[in-house]
Amino acid sequence: MTKQNKPVTCSVKEAAEILKVHASTIEKLIATGDLPAGRIGRAYVMRTADVERYAEKVILDQTAARLTKGHRPASIHAGLRTA
């Protein structure tokens, strides 16, 4: 654990919780090399910082793509309106 009481490493399940995805999604990211991981015994282990860095990259890339295409963020309530 670090000074801030945050674990240095995490499991597939913990990474899935951090990214709010299913564990199989984490396994796919590991298999494609998008998320660095190593096996210790039978389990994959990732650095928590790498998982957080992946989330940050996805957020920044998708935001940049939306801004580049000239899309403006829709109102939260826009999808709730009925015709």
N, C-alpha and C positions, 0 to 999 in steps of 0.2 A: 504494500500500500504506500501511497505517496504521502507527502506532508498534509495534503488536504483530505486525507482518509479516503482517497479514491483508489481502487485497485489498478495496478499497472497492466494486468492482463485480464482477459475475459474469455468465456466459453462461447460456443455457437449460440446457446440459449440466451446468454447474457447480451451478446452482440445483437441478436434478434430483438430483444427487449429495448435496447438502446435505439435501434433504427426503426422500431415499430413494424417489423416484418416477420414473416414466418421463418423458422429455423432453416427450412429447405432453401429459402432465398439466400441466406448467409452461405450455405454450402455451395450454391451455384456461384456466388461472388468469389468464394475461395477457389473453386475449380477453374474459373476464368482468369484468375490472377488479379481481379479488381480489388480484392481485399487480402492483404498479406496475412498468412497464418502458417503455423507449424504444428506438426503432430507431436504430442507427448503421450506415449502409449497409444491408445486408440482415439483419443480426443484431440480436436483442433484447439489451439490456443492462439489468441490474437492480442495484440497490444490495444488497450482501450483507446489510446490516442489515435491509432490507425483507424479504428472504427469511427471515432468522432471526426477525423479528418475526411474520411470517405463521405460522411453525411454532409459536411461542410462543402465539399467539392460538388456533390450532386445539387445541393441547394443553389450554390453560386452559378453553376453551369446552366441550370434550368431557368434561373432568373435572368441571366444574360441572354439566353435564347429568346425568352419572351420579350425582353426589351429591344433586342435587335430586330425582331419581327414587327415592332411597333404596336404590340398588344398592350393594352392598358388593363390593369387588374379589374376584374368585374366586382361589383358589389357582392358582399356576402349574401345579401338577400335576393339578388337577381335570380338565382336558381330556384327560389321558393315561390316566385310569382307564377300565377296561373293565368291563362288567356281568357 
